[in-house]
Amino acid sequence: MSAGIGLYAPCMITLALLGMHPLAAFPIMMGACALVQPVASLRFFQTNTSHGDHRWDLQSGAFRGC
């Protein structure tokens, strides 16, 4: 996921080749992404390369949209 190829498609293909139904594979894919994303973003936040103003603008817009 950190390499930019995503995780859903490779995970879905792997689980389908193992014989798992896509409806049963979906929670596994969601759990795997939930575990990978915080670890992948640690270096991003440690280097402080995020722009706070833009981050809060996007977050407030998403909050209003929901």
Secondary structure, DSSP 8 states (H G I E B T S, - for coil): -TTSS-SHHHHHHHHHHTT--HHHHHHHHHHHHHHHHHHHHHHHHHTT-S-HHHHHHHHHHHHHH-
